[in-house]
Amino acid sequence: MEEQKLKAIAIGVNTKDRDNDFEYGMLELKGLAEARHMDVVGEFTQNMQRPNHVHYLGKGKIDELIPLIEEWEADVIISNDELSPSQIRVLEKKLELRVMDRTMLILDIFAERAKTREAQLQVEVAQLQYMLPRLIGRRESLGRQGGGSGLANRGAGETKLELDRRRIEDRITALRKELDSLVELRSTQRKQRKKSGIPVVSLVGYTNAGKSTTMNAFIERFHQNNDKQVFEKDMLFATLETSVRNITLPDQKSFLLTDTVGFVNKLPHQLVKAFRSTLEEVVEADLIIHVVDLADPHHDTMMDVTDKTLEEIGVGDTPILYAFNKADLVGGDIPRVEQGGVYYSAKQRIGIEELLGEVKKQIFGDYKTCTMLIPYDQGQLISYFNEQATVLETEYDEKGTILKVECRESDAERYRDYIIA
């Protein structure tokens, strides 16, 4: 039997902030609620210069909301902004209903979707960091502080609060210790990849823009093994784990393609902090493919959020290639390549070759064509170039094998003694 969904009322304060698309924020809040298995039965908004610091909405608006809770048979209130501990407490007291903010929703979705140990640890750290300051807000409900000094004279609430705080802080320390060892392992793997000289291409973008579908299109095209495909689904935060796949092209060139967690507006800073090690995959990439859902009317906002998040995690001069996905849904000829971007459809597998062509221009720009004379007693070099380069022509003469190859500049420099043209 299907579990009954909680009925939610979405609330928000529109500050008319130019940098914030309020209507889209509310729409996205509903999407987050759905991802959290809630049914949004109503929306309640207020225009104000800034949210009320005591109870988020204005007092008169709260009075208006109370009868609607009964009318809509709501189980929970969800807020479009992160609320302070006291705002949650006051709202719950006045509305006599559970109140969740946007941050809590996102953290809950991440907790449910995390599959690997690393992702689970990252999410738990973020949840505990969110919870820690919110314990203070509960002090009154736990009991009042007793007079005098010393632990013995404190109220039950104060003592319990300190115990809870200590427990959470100890848990965070233990989780971070375990995370550090996984981060070290990831860092070692990155160093090994760097040493191999294989370029790293990282897919980034707003959640549900089609990163995993794009990755699967590449795997399907250039990988014999279909079990290497990654999970894809039309929902927010379908992928939390970083997936890395080796893409080997017909001309023997290869690169590593990574798929990371999607971004979202007002992504909780606790999560950005906790997922920093995962997001370092992006920071250290040779090329970033910024996947954009062109069919979404708010794709400009999404691009802006992604760019800001990349800035926040420290992506500096890494080249960015814009990949405008779902272009088949908005009309116009596809595939097409315009300055700085490729218009394609990952789902329909249209434009994957064009996207690859742009990737190759960016990451294989240091390849050069040269002709080498390899002595017959250096047969291992023939094998090396067959594996690591593109052999364009092969001839034989009495001195050895003549190879015309397209290879990395570093290889041309390393074996320059054999170059004859």
Secondary structure, 3 states (H helix, E strand, C coil): CCCCCEEEEEEEEECCCCCCCHHHHHHHHHHHHHHCCEEEEEEEEEECCCCECCCECCHHHHHHHHHHHHHCCCCEEEECCCCCHHHHHHHHHHHCCEEEEHHHHHHHHHHHHCCCHHHHHHHHHHHHHHHHHHHHCCHHHHCCCCCCCCHHHCCHHHHHHHHHHHHHHHHHHHHHHHHHHHHHHHHHHHHHHHHHCCCEEEEEEECCCCHHHHHHHHHHHHCCCHHHCCCCCCCCCCCCCCEEEEEECCCCCEEEEEECCCECCCCCHHHHHHCHHHHHHHHCCCEEEEEEECCCCCHHHHHHHHHHHHHHHCCCCCCEEEEEECHHHCCCCCCEEECCEEECECCCCECHHHHHHHHHHHHCCCEEEEEEEEEHHHHHHHHHHHHHCEEEEEEEECCEEEEEEEEEHHHHHHCHHHECC
